[in-house]
Amino acid sequence: MPKLTRRGFLATTGAALSVRGIAPLARTGSGRRILTLVYDNGLGMMRAVEKVVP
């Protein structure tokens, strides 16, 4: 696991949030979104997986 400083953590978190915010604006077309909860053994917790179905 890489060592993150506070500044690195904030930069990484900011970049991830901006990608999540910009991604819906970049999508075109319509489709149904299917949200599924799956158990991730690597994380040791549940996580959401989103699929877009035309």
All heavy atoms as a GROMACS GRO file, in nm:
protein
  400
    1MET      N    1   0.085  -0.117   0.000
    1MET     CA    2   0.000   0.000   0.000
    1MET      C    3   0.090   0.123   0.000
    1MET      O    4   0.178   0.136   0.084
    1MET     CB    5  -0.087  -0.006   0.125
    1MET     CG    6  -0.178   0.109   0.140
    1MET     SD    7  -0.343   0.050   0.106
    1MET     CE    8  -0.429   0.202   0.109
    2PRO      N    9   0.069   0.213  -0.097
    2PRO     CA   10   0.155   0.331  -0.102
    2PRO      C   11   0.127   0.426   0.014
    2PRO      O   12   0.015   0.438   0.061
    2PRO     CB   13   0.118   0.396  -0.235
    2PRO     CG   14  -0.020   0.348  -0.264
    2PRO     CD   15  -0.029   0.212  -0.203
    3LYS      N   16   0.231   0.493   0.057
    3LYS     CA   17   0.214   0.592   0.164
    3LYS      C   18   0.164   0.721   0.102
    3LYS      O   19   0.222   0.773   0.008
    3LYS     CB   20   0.347   0.618   0.232
    3LYS     CG   21   0.396   0.505   0.318
    3LYS     CD   22   0.529   0.543   0.377
    3LYS     CE   23   0.538   0.498   0.519
    3LYS     NZ   24   0.666   0.538   0.580
    4LEU      N   25   0.054   0.771   0.154
    4LEU     CA   26  -0.002   0.896   0.105
    4LEU      C   27   0.011   1.003   0.212
    4LEU      O   28  -0.023   0.980   0.328
    4LEU     CB   29  -0.150   0.880   0.070
    4LEU     CG   30  -0.185   0.808  -0.059
    4LEU    CD1   31  -0.335   0.797  -0.074
    4LEU    CD2   32  -0.128   0.881  -0.178
    5THR      N   33   0.060   1.117   0.172
    5THR     CA   34   0.060   1.231   0.262
    5THR      C   35  -0.079   1.294   0.259
    5THR      O   36  -0.163   1.258   0.177
    5THR     CB   37   0.164   1.335   0.218
    5THR    OG1   38   0.128   1.382   0.089
    5THR    CG2   39   0.304   1.276   0.216
    6ARG      N   40  -0.100   1.386   0.347
    6ARG     CA   41  -0.231   1.453   0.350
    6ARG      C   42  -0.257   1.524   0.217
    6ARG      O   43  -0.366   1.519   0.163
    6ARG     CB   44  -0.234   1.552   0.466
    6ARG     CG   45  -0.365   1.624   0.476
    6ARG     CD   46  -0.365   1.717   0.593
    6ARG     NE   47  -0.489   1.792   0.593
    6ARG     CZ   48  -0.530   1.867   0.691
    6ARG    NH1   49  -0.456   1.878   0.798
    6ARG    NH2   50  -0.641   1.933   0.683
    7ARG      N   51  -0.156   1.591   0.165
    7ARG     CA   52  -0.171   1.662   0.038
    7ARG      C   53  -0.199   1.565  -0.077
    7ARG      O   54  -0.284   1.591  -0.162
    7ARG     CB   55  -0.045   1.742   0.009
    7ARG     CG   56  -0.054   1.824  -0.118
    7ARG     CD   57   0.070   1.906  -0.139
    7ARG     NE   58   0.072   2.012  -0.040
    7ARG     CZ   59   0.180   2.078  -0.004
    7ARG    NH1   60   0.296   2.048  -0.057
    7ARG    NH2   61   0.174   2.174   0.085
    8GLY      N   62  -0.130   1.452  -0.078
    8GLY     CA   63  -0.154   1.351  -0.183
    8GLY      C   64  -0.292   1.291  -0.173
    8GLY      O   65  -0.358   1.266  -0.274
    9PHE      N   66  -0.337   1.266  -0.050
    9PHE     CA   67  -0.471   1.211  -0.030
    9PHE      C   68  -0.577   1.308  -0.080
    9PHE      O   69  -0.671   1.269  -0.148
    9PHE     CB   70  -0.493   1.179   0.117
    9PHE     CG   71  -0.633   1.134   0.148
    9PHE    CD1   72  -0.675   1.007   0.114
    9PHE    CD2   73  -0.723   1.220   0.208
    9PHE    CE1   74  -0.804   0.965   0.141
    9PHE    CE2   75  -0.852   1.180   0.236
    9PHE     CZ   76  -0.892   1.052   0.202
   10LEU      N   77  -0.562   1.436  -0.045
   10LEU     CA   78  -0.659   1.535  -0.089
   10LEU      C   79  -0.659   1.550  -0.241
   10LEU      O   80  -0.764   1.566  -0.304
   10LEU     CB   81  -0.632   1.670  -0.022
   10LEU     CG   82  -0.660   1.674   0.128
   10LEU    CD1   83  -0.617   1.807   0.186
   10LEU    CD2   84  -0.807   1.649   0.155
   11ALA      N   85  -0.542   1.545  -0.304
   11ALA     CA   86  -0.534   1.556  -0.450
   11ALA      C   87  -0.599   1.436  -0.517
   11ALA      O   88  -0.673   1.450  -0.614
   11ALA     CB   89  -0.388   1.567  -0.492
   12THR      N   90  -0.574   1.316  -0.464
   12THR     CA   91  -0.633   1.195  -0.520
   12THR      C   92  -0.785   1.196  -0.505
   12THR      O   93  -0.858   1.164  -0.598
   12THR     CB   94  -0.575   1.071  -0.450
   12THR    OG1   95  -0.433   1.073  -0.462
   12THR    CG2   96  -0.628   0.944  -0.512
   13THR      N   97  -0.832   1.235  -0.389
   13THR     CA   98  -0.976   1.241  -0.364
   13THR      C   99  -1.041   1.345  -0.453
   13THR      O  100  -1.148   1.321  -0.511
   13THR     CB  101  -1.004   1.274  -0.216
   13THR    OG1  102  -0.936   1.178  -0.136
   13THR    CG2  103  -1.151   1.271  -0.186
   14GLY      N  104  -0.979   1.460  -0.468
   14GLY     CA  105  -1.032   1.565  -0.555
   14GLY      C  106  -1.040   1.521  -0.700
   14GLY      O  107  -1.137   1.549  -0.770
   15ALA      N  108  -0.937   1.451  -0.747
   15ALA     CA  109  -0.938   1.402  -0.885
   15ALA      C  110  -1.049   1.300  -0.906
   15ALA      O  111  -1.118   1.302  -1.008
   15ALA     CB  112  -0.802   1.341  -0.919
   16ALA      N  113  -1.067   1.210  -0.810
   16ALA     CA  114  -1.172   1.109  -0.823
   16ALA      C  115  -1.310   1.172  -0.822
   16ALA      O  116  -1.397   1.133  -0.901
   16ALA     CB  117  -1.160   1.007  -0.710
   17LEU      N  118  -1.331   1.271  -0.738
   17LEU     CA  119  -1.461   1.338  -0.733
   17LEU      C  120  -1.489   1.416  -0.860
   17LEU      O  121  -1.602   1.419  -0.909
   17LEU     CB  122  -1.469   1.429  -0.612
   17LEU     CG  123  -1.477   1.359  -0.476
   17LEU    CD1  124  -1.471   1.461  -0.363
   17LEU    CD2  125  -1.604   1.276  -0.467
   18SER      N  126  -1.386   1.477  -0.917
   18SER     CA  127  -1.408   1.554  -1.040
   18SER      C  128  -1.439   1.461  -1.157
   18SER      O  129  -1.522   1.494  -1.242
   18SER     CB  130  -1.286   1.641  -1.072
   18SER     OG  131  -1.175   1.561  -1.104
   19VAL      N  132  -1.375   1.345  -1.162
   19VAL     CA  133  -1.405   1.249  -1.268
   19VAL      C  134  -1.549   1.201  -1.256
   19VAL      O  135  -1.622   1.190  -1.355
   19VAL     CB  136  -1.307   1.130  -1.264
   19VAL    CG1  137  -1.356   1.015  -1.350
   19VAL    CG2  138  -1.170   1.175  -1.307
   20ARG      N  139  -1.594   1.174  -1.133
   20ARG     CA  140  -1.732   1.128  -1.113
   20ARG      C  141  -1.832   1.238  -1.147
   20ARG      O  142  -1.943   1.211  -1.189
   20ARG     CB  143  -1.753   1.082  -0.970
   20ARG     CG  144  -1.678   0.954  -0.944
   20ARG     CD  145  -1.738   0.866  -0.842
   20ARG     NE  146  -1.881   0.865  -0.833
   20ARG     CZ  147  -1.953   0.756  -0.837
   20ARG    NH1  148  -1.895   0.642  -0.856
   20ARG    NH2  149  -2.082   0.760  -0.822
   21GLY      N  150  -1.793   1.362  -1.127
   21GLY     CA  151  -1.883   1.473  -1.158
   21GLY      C  152  -1.891   1.504  -1.306
   21GLY      O  153  -1.996   1.542  -1.357
   22ILE      N  154  -1.781   1.487  -1.377
   22ILE     CA  155  -1.775   1.520  -1.519
   22ILE      C  156  -1.828   1.406  -1.606
   22ILE      O  157  -1.884   1.430  -1.712
   22ILE     CB  158  -1.632   1.557  -1.560
   22ILE    CG1  159  -1.592   1.687  -1.490
   22ILE    CG2  160  -1.616   1.570  -1.708
   22ILE    CD1  161  -1.447   1.724  -1.506
   23ALA      N  162  -1.815   1.283  -1.561
   23ALA     CA  163  -1.855   1.167  -1.642
   23ALA      C  164  -2.001   1.172  -1.686
   23ALA      O  165  -2.029   1.145  -1.803
   23ALA     CB  166  -1.825   1.038  -1.567
   24PRO      N  167  -2.097   1.206  -1.600
   24PRO     CA  168  -2.236   1.211  -1.648
   24PRO      C  169  -2.258   1.318  -1.756
   24PRO      O  170  -2.343   1.300  -1.844
   24PRO     CB  171  -2.318   1.245  -1.523
   24PRO     CG  172  -2.233   1.202  -1.410
   24PRO     CD  173  -2.092   1.221  -1.456
   25LEU      N  174  -2.182   1.426  -1.752
   25LEU     CA  175  -2.196   1.530  -1.853
   25LEU      C  176  -2.144   1.482  -1.988
   25LEU      O  177  -2.192   1.526  -2.093
   25LEU     CB  178  -2.120   1.656  -1.810
   25LEU     CG  179  -2.170   1.722  -1.682
   25LEU    CD1  180  -2.078   1.838  -1.646
   25LEU    CD2  181  -2.312   1.769  -1.697
   26ALA      N  182  -2.045   1.394  -1.987
   26ALA     CA  183  -1.985   1.347  -2.111
   26ALA      C  184  -2.068   1.238  -2.178
   26ALA      O  185  -2.052   1.214  -2.297
   26ALA     CB  186  -1.845   1.294  -2.083
   27ARG      N  187  -2.155   1.173  -2.105
   27ARG     CA  188  -2.236   1.066  -2.161
   27ARG      C  189  -2.343   1.121  -2.252
   27ARG      O  190  -2.407   1.221  -2.222
   27ARG     CB  191  -2.304   0.986  -2.051
   27ARG     CG  192  -2.213   0.890  -1.985
   27ARG     CD  193  -2.294   0.798  -1.896
   27ARG     NE  194  -2.202   0.747  -1.796
   27ARG     CZ  195  -2.229   0.736  -1.669
   27ARG    NH1  196  -2.345   0.770  -1.622
   27ARG    NH2  197  -2.139   0.690  -1.586
   28THR      N  198  -2.365   1.054  -2.362
   28THR     CA  199  -2.475   1.091  -2.450
   28THR      C  200  -2.560   0.968  -2.471
   28THR      O  201  -2.516   0.854  -2.453
   28THR     CB  202  -2.424   1.141  -2.585
   28THR    OG1  203  -2.343   1.041  -2.644
   28THR    CG2  204  -2.344   1.268  -2.570
   29GLY      N  205  -2.682   0.990  -2.512
   29GLY     CA  206  -2.772   0.877  -2.533
   29GLY      C  207  -2.845   0.843  -2.406
   29GLY      O  208  -2.811   0.885  -2.297
   30SER      N  209  -2.950   0.768  -2.425
   30SER     CA  210  -3.028   0.730  -2.309
   30SER      C  211  -3.017   0.580  -2.288
   30SER      O  212  -2.993   0.504  -2.380
   30SER     CB  213  -3.175   0.769  -2.327
   30SER     OG  214  -3.228   0.700  -2.437
   31GLY      N  215  -3.035   0.540  -2.170
   31GLY     CA  216  -3.030   0.399  -2.135
   31GLY      C  217  -3.077   0.383  -1.992
   31GLY      O  218  -3.085   0.477  -1.916
   32ARG      N  219  -3.108   0.261  -1.961
   32ARG     CA  220  -3.149   0.232  -1.824
   32ARG      C  221  -3.027   0.202  -1.741
   32ARG      O  222  -2.936   0.133  -1.784
   32ARG     CB  223  -3.241   0.109  -1.823
   32ARG     CG  224  -3.376   0.142  -1.772
   32ARG     CD  225  -3.473   0.029  -1.775
   32ARG     NE  226  -3.419  -0.103  -1.800
   32ARG     CZ  227  -3.488  -0.212  -1.780
   32ARG    NH1  228  -3.610  -0.206  -1.737
   32ARG    NH2  229  -3.435  -0.329  -1.804
   33ARG      N  230  -3.027   0.253  -1.620
   33ARG     CA  231  -2.916   0.226  -1.529
   33ARG      C  232  -2.958   0.118  -1.432
   33ARG      O  233  -3.065   0.123  -1.374
   33ARG     CB  234  -2.880   0.352  -1.452
   33ARG     CG  235  -2.827   0.460  -1.538
   33ARG     CD  236  -2.811   0.586  -1.458
   33ARG     NE  237  -2.772   0.694  -1.544
   33ARG     CZ  238  -2.648   0.739  -1.553
   33ARG    NH1  239  -2.553   0.687  -1.479
   33ARG    NH2  240  -2.619   0.836  -1.634
   34ILE      N  241  -2.871   0.021  -1.416
   34ILE     CA  242  -2.895  -0.088  -1.322
   34ILE      C  243  -2.787  -0.081  -1.216
   34ILE      O  244  -2.668  -0.090  -1.245
   34ILE     CB  245  -2.895  -0.225  -1.393
   34ILE    CG1  246  -3.004  -0.228  -1.498
   34ILE    CG2  247  -2.909  -0.336  -1.292
   34ILE    CD1  248  -3.005  -0.353  -1.582
   35LEU      N  249  -2.831  -0.063  -1.092
   35LEU     CA  250  -2.738  -0.054  -0.980
   35LEU      C  251  -2.744  -0.185  -0.901
   35LEU      O  252  -2.851  -0.228  -0.859
   35LEU     CB  253  -2.774   0.063  -0.890
   35LEU     CG  254  -2.680   0.091  -0.775
   35LEU    CD1  255  -2.545   0.137  -0.828
   35LEU    CD2  256  -2.739   0.197  -0.684
   36THR      N  257  -2.629  -0.248  -0.884
   36THR     CA  258  -2.621  -0.376  -0.814
   36THR      C  259  -2.520  -0.364  -0.700
   36THR      O  260  -2.415  -0.304  -0.717
   36THR     CB  261  -2.574  -0.487  -0.911
   36THR    OG1  262  -2.656  -0.485  -1.026
   36THR    CG2  263  -2.581  -0.622  -0.847
   37LEU      N  264  -2.554  -0.420  -0.587
   37LEU     CA  265  -2.460  -0.425  -0.476
   37LEU      C  266  -2.391  -0.561  -0.477
   37LEU      O  267  -2.457  -0.664  -0.484
   37LEU     CB  268  -2.533  -0.405  -0.343
   37LEU     CG  269  -2.590  -0.266  -0.319
   37LEU    CD1  270  -2.670  -0.264  -0.190
   37LEU    CD2  271  -2.480  -0.163  -0.315
   38VAL      N  272  -2.259  -0.560  -0.471
   38VAL     CA  273  -2.181  -0.683  -0.470
   38VAL      C  274  -2.085  -0.679  -0.352
   38VAL      O  275  -2.045  -0.572  -0.307
   38VAL     CB  276  -2.103  -0.705  -0.601
   38VAL    CG1  277  -2.197  -0.722  -0.718
   38VAL    CG2  278  -2.007  -0.591  -0.627
   39TYR      N  279  -2.049  -0.795  -0.302
   39TYR     CA  280  -1.951  -0.804  -0.194
   39TYR      C  281  -1.812  -0.816  -0.255
   39TYR      O  282  -1.785  -0.907  -0.334
   39TYR     CB  283  -1.980  -0.923  -0.103
   39TYR     CG  284  -1.891  -0.926   0.018
   39TYR    CD1  285  -1.916  -0.843   0.125
   39TYR    CD2  286  -1.780  -1.009   0.023
   39TYR    CE1  287  -1.834  -0.842   0.236
   39TYR    CE2  288  -1.697  -1.009   0.133
   39TYR     CZ  289  -1.725  -0.926   0.239
   39TYR     OH  290  -1.642  -0.925   0.349
   40ASP      N  291  -1.725  -0.725  -0.222
   40ASP     CA  292  -1.588  -0.724  -0.272
   40ASP      C  293  -1.497  -0.782  -0.165
   40ASP      O  294  -1.480  -0.723  -0.058
   40ASP     CB  295  -1.548  -0.581  -0.306
   40ASP     CG  296  -1.417  -0.573  -0.382
   40ASP    OD1  297  -1.338  -0.670  -0.376
   40ASP    OD2  298  -1.393  -0.471  -0.447
   41ASN      N  299  -1.440  -0.899  -0.192
   41ASN     CA  300  -1.352  -0.964  -0.094
   41ASN      C  301  -1.225  -0.884  -0.070
   41ASN      O  302  -1.172  -0.884   0.041
   41ASN     CB  303  -1.316  -1.104  -0.141
   41ASN     CG  304  -1.432  -1.200  -0.132
   41ASN    OD1  305  -1.518  -1.185  -0.046
   41ASN    ND2  306  -1.436  -1.298  -0.222
   42GLY      N  307  -1.174  -0.817  -0.173
   42GLY     CA  308  -1.053  -0.738  -0.156
   42GLY      C  309  -1.073  -0.621  -0.061
   42GLY      O  310  -0.986  -0.589   0.018
   43LEU      N  311  -1.189  -0.557  -0.070
   43LEU     CA  312  -1.218  -0.445   0.020
   43LEU      C  313  -1.277  -0.492   0.152
   43LEU      O  314  -1.270  -0.423   0.252
   43LEU     CB  315  -1.318  -0.349  -0.046
   43LEU     CG  316  -1.269  -0.274  -0.170
   43LEU    CD1  317  -1.382  -0.193  -0.230
   43LEU    CD2  318  -1.154  -0.183  -0.134
   44GLY      N  319  -1.338  -0.609   0.149
   44GLY     CA  320  -1.401  -0.662   0.269
   44GLY      C  321  -1.533  -0.594   0.301
   44GLY      O  322  -1.572  -0.588   0.417
   45MET      N  323  -1.600  -0.542   0.198
   45MET     CA  324  -1.727  -0.474   0.219
   45MET      C  325  -1.808  -0.472   0.091
   45MET      O  326  -1.759  -0.512  -0.014
   45MET     CB  327  -1.706  -0.332   0.270
   45MET     CG  328  -1.629  -0.244   0.175
   45MET     SD  329  -1.595  -0.087   0.250
   45MET     CE  330  -1.623   0.019   0.112
   46MET      N  331  -1.930  -0.426   0.100
   46MET     CA  332  -2.016  -0.415  -0.016
   46MET      C  333  -1.978  -0.292  -0.097
   46MET      O  334  -1.932  -0.193  -0.042
   46MET     CB  335  -2.164  -0.403   0.026
   46MET     CG  336  -2.217  -0.519   0.105
   46MET     SD  337  -2.230  -0.669   0.009
   46MET     CE  338  -2.375  -0.637  -0.086
   47ARG      N  339  -1.996  -0.303  -0.229
   47ARG     CA  340  -1.977  -0.186  -0.315
   47ARG      C  341  -2.081  -0.186  -0.424
   47ARG      O  342  -2.139  -0.290  -0.457
   47ARG     CB  343  -1.836  -0.180  -0.372
   47ARG     CG  344  -1.804  -0.286  -0.471
   47ARG     CD  345  -1.659  -0.270  -0.518
   47ARG     NE  346  -1.623  -0.372  -0.612
   47ARG     CZ  347  -1.623  -0.356  -0.743
   47ARG    NH1  348  -1.653  -0.241  -0.796
   47ARG    NH2  349  -1.591  -0.454  -0.823
   48ALA      N  350  -2.108  -0.071  -0.480
   48ALA     CA  351  -2.210  -0.055  -0.582
   48ALA      C  352  -2.146  -0.066  -0.720
   48ALA      O  353  -2.040  -0.010  -0.745
   48ALA     CB  354  -2.280   0.079  -0.567
   49VAL      N  355  -2.213  -0.140  -0.810
   49VAL     CA  356  -2.169  -0.152  -0.948
   49VAL      C  357  -2.284  -0.102  -1.036
   49VAL      O  358  -2.395  -0.150  -1.025
   49VAL     CB  359  -2.134  -0.298  -0.984
   49VAL    CG1  360  -2.099  -0.311  -1.130
   49VAL    CG2  361  -2.022  -0.349  -0.896
   50GLU      N  362  -2.254  -0.004  -1.121
   50GLU     CA  363  -2.356   0.055  -1.205
   50GLU      C  364  -2.335   0.013  -1.350
   50GLU      O  365  -2.223   0.017  -1.400
   50GLU     CB  366  -2.348   0.207  -1.194
   50GLU     CG  367  -2.453   0.279  -1.273
   50GLU     CD  368  -2.439   0.428  -1.259
   50GLU    OE1  369  -2.337   0.476  -1.209
   50GLU    OE2  370  -2.531   0.498  -1.301
   51LYS      N  371  -2.443  -0.031  -1.416
   51LYS     CA  372  -2.438  -0.068  -1.556
   51LYS      C  373  -2.539   0.017  -1.632
   51LYS      O  374  -2.646   0.045  -1.581
   51LYS     CB  375  -2.474  -0.214  -1.578
   51LYS     CG  376  -2.377  -0.313  -1.524
   51LYS     CD  377  -2.425  -0.453  -1.557
   51LYS     CE  378  -2.347  -0.556  -1.480
   51LYS     NZ  379  -2.398  -0.690  -1.505
   52VAL      N  380  -2.504   0.056  -1.755
   52VAL     CA  381  -2.598   0.127  -1.841
   52VAL      C  382  -2.640   0.030  -1.950
   52VAL      O  383  -2.555  -0.018  -2.026
   52VAL     CB  384  -2.535   0.254  -1.899
   52VAL    CG1  385  -2.634   0.326  -1.991
   52VAL    CG2  386  -2.490   0.346  -1.788
   53VAL      N  387  -2.768   0.003  -1.959
   53VAL     CA  388  -2.821  -0.091  -2.057
   53VAL      C  389  -2.902  -0.011  -2.160
   53VAL      O  390  -2.989   0.066  -2.122
   53VAL     CB  391  -2.911  -0.196  -1.988
   53VAL    CG1  392  -2.968  -0.291  -2.090
   53VAL    CG2  393  -2.834  -0.269  -1.882
   54PRO      N  394  -2.872  -0.028  -2.289
   54PRO     CA  395  -2.947   0.047  -2.391
   54PRO      C  396  -3.092   0.004  -2.401
   54PRO      O  397  -3.132  -0.097  -2.361
   54PRO     CB  398  -2.875   0.017  -2.520
   54PRO     CG  399  -2.779  -0.091  -2.492
   54PRO     CD  400  -2.768  -0.108  -2.346
   0.00000   0.00000   0.00000
